[in-house]
Amino acid sequence: MKPILLLIVAVSGLLLSGCQSPHADTVTQWEYKYAYNPVGVGPDVNKPPAAEFMKNKPLYETKFLNEMAKDGWIFIQRDESGGCYFKRPKT
């Protein structure tokens, strides 16, 4: 009796796990973007002076990330040069 019960449980588990495997039409397709924060230090009228930028850098970074998120971009990571990698589902 026990071997038959174990066999039924094992087969049921295999069948259920097979039903949960992703199919090509349900797998999320992603698009990726590499971007820099447009607010930086420089002589441009729209850019703050270096001291102000460094003092308020977290504010500028937060604003940049929130703007990207409004367009559906999900932050992945930042590289050594300050550029950011983002992804979002393809539509």
N, C-alpha and C positions, 0 to 999 in steps of 0.2 A: 504494500500500500504506500509506504513512504517513497520508494523510488518513482512511482507513477506521479505522486503529488509533486515531487521535485522536478520531474520532467515537465509537467504542466506549467509550473511556475517559471521554469527556464525558458520554455517556448513562448509563453505569454510575454515575458520580458523582452525577448528578441523581437517579437512582432510589434510591440509598443514602441520600442526604441527605433525601429525602422520607420514607423509612421511619423516620427518627430524629426527626421533628417530634413535639412533645408532643400528646397527645390529651386531650380534656376529662376523661376518667376517670382519667388518670395524673398530672395536674397537681396539685401539693400545694396544698391550701386552708389558709390560715393564720387563726388568731385572734390578736388583739392585746390587750395589757394595758398600762395606765399605772399605775405604783405608786411610792410613796415608801417609803424605808426607815423602818419603824415606830420604830426606835430613834433618838431625837433628844434635843434639849436641852429641859428643861422641869421644872416642879415635880412632875410625876407621879412616884410612888414607883418605877415601873419604868424610868424614864429616868435616865441618869447625869447628874451635874453637868456643866456646860459644859466645864470644864477636862479632866475625865476623857474626855468624848466626843471632844474635839479631839485629845487625846493618842492615843486608841485608834481614831480614825476609820477607818483602813484595816481594822482587825479587824472593826468593826461593818459596814462596807460589804461586806467579803468574806463575812461570815456571811449578810447579806441576799441577796447574789447567789447564793450556794450554796443557800439555801433555795428561791429561785425556780427554780433549775435542777433541784432535786429533783422539782418539779412539772412539769418538761418545758419551762419557759420559757427562751427564748434571749434574752439581752440584746442590744438593738439600739443604743440611745444614751441619754444623759442630757441633759436640757434645763437651761436657766439656773437654774431654781428648784430643781433637785436631783431632780426626778421622773425615773423611768426608763421607757423603752419596752421592752416584751418581745413576743416572738411565739412561737407553738408550732403544730405541725400540728393541724388540726381532726381530731377522731375521730368 
